[in-house]
Amino acid sequence: MMKQTEQTLLEQMRITEFEVDQRKALFLFTKNDVQTLVSYKHLIEENIDELVEEFYRMQTSNAEIALLIGDADTLSRLRNAQRTTQVYY
């Protein structure tokens, strides 16, 4: 069995491609939206650090979300994971 530290967050949480598709459907996220994001991929990659920092600045400004994150080590791991997460199309 693979160690938890060697697994992606999706693997740890056992989130399947089917579940990702279901979550996209809940947000009405379409193939056109995917194409739009793909067209901006280079811009996103060039600015990933700033985007991730702004995302977590907004998240941690909410007391409930900050409580869920819990501590600086977890926040650091989340930031790093978000910078390197595989994109599902």
C-alpha positions as CSV (number, residue, x, y, z in Angstrom):
1,M,0.0,0.0,0.0
2,M,1.2,3.5,-0.9
3,K,2.1,5.9,2.0
4,Q,-0.3,8.8,2.4
5,T,2.6,11.2,1.8
6,E,3.2,9.7,-1.6
7,Q,-0.4,10.2,-2.7
8,T,-2.1,13.2,-4.2
9,L,-4.9,14.8,-2.2
10,L,-7.4,13.3,-4.7
11,E,-6.0,9.9,-4.2
12,Q,-6.1,10.3,-0.4
13,M,-9.7,11.4,-0.5
14,R,-10.5,8.8,-3.1
15,I,-12.1,11.3,-5.4
16,T,-12.7,9.7,-8.8
17,E,-13.0,11.2,-12.2
18,F,-16.7,10.5,-12.0
19,E,-17.0,12.5,-8.8
20,V,-15.0,15.4,-10.4
21,D,-17.5,15.3,-13.3
22,Q,-20.4,15.4,-10.8
23,R,-19.0,18.4,-9.0
24,K,-18.5,20.2,-12.3
25,A,-22.1,19.6,-13.1
26,L,-23.2,21.1,-9.8
27,F,-21.4,24.3,-10.7
28,L,-22.7,24.1,-14.3
29,F,-19.1,24.0,-15.4
30,T,-19.2,23.1,-19.2
31,K,-16.7,21.9,-21.8
32,N,-16.7,25.5,-23.1
33,D,-15.5,26.6,-19.6
34,V,-12.7,24.0,-19.8
35,Q,-11.7,25.3,-23.2
36,T,-11.6,28.9,-21.9
37,L,-9.4,27.8,-18.9
38,V,-7.1,25.9,-21.2
39,S,-6.7,28.9,-23.4
40,Y,-5.5,30.8,-20.3
41,K,-3.2,28.0,-19.0
42,H,0.0,29.9,-19.8
43,L,-1.2,33.0,-18.1
44,I,-2.3,31.0,-15.0
45,E,1.0,29.2,-14.9
46,E,2.9,32.4,-15.1
47,N,0.9,33.9,-12.2
48,I,0.2,30.7,-10.1
49,D,2.0,31.9,-6.9
50,E,0.0,35.2,-6.8
51,L,-3.3,33.4,-7.6
52,V,-2.8,30.8,-4.9
53,E,-1.8,33.4,-2.4
54,E,-4.8,35.5,-3.1
55,F,-7.1,32.5,-3.0
56,Y,-5.8,31.5,0.5
57,R,-5.9,35.1,1.7
58,M,-9.6,35.2,0.8
59,Q,-10.2,31.7,2.3
60,T,-8.4,32.5,5.6
61,S,-10.3,35.8,6.0
62,N,-13.3,33.6,6.7
63,A,-13.2,32.4,10.3
64,E,-14.9,29.1,9.6
65,I,-12.6,28.2,6.7
66,A,-9.5,29.3,8.7
67,L,-10.6,26.9,11.5
68,L,-11.0,24.1,9.0
69,I,-7.5,24.7,7.7
70,G,-6.3,24.7,11.2
71,D,-2.6,25.6,11.2
72,A,0.3,27.1,9.3
73,D,1.7,23.7,8.3
74,T,-1.6,22.6,6.8
75,L,-2.0,25.9,5.0
76,S,1.5,25.5,3.5
77,R,0.7,22.0,2.3
78,L,-2.5,23.2,0.8
79,R,-0.8,26.0,-1.1
80,N,1.9,23.7,-2.4
81,A,-0.6,21.1,-3.5
82,Q,-2.7,23.7,-5.3
83,R,0.4,24.9,-7.2
84,T,1.1,21.4,-8.5
85,T,-2.4,19.8,-8.7
86,Q,-3.2,17.9,-11.9
87,V,-6.0,19.5,-13.9
88,Y,-8.9,17.3,-15.0
89,Y,-10.5,18.3,-18.3
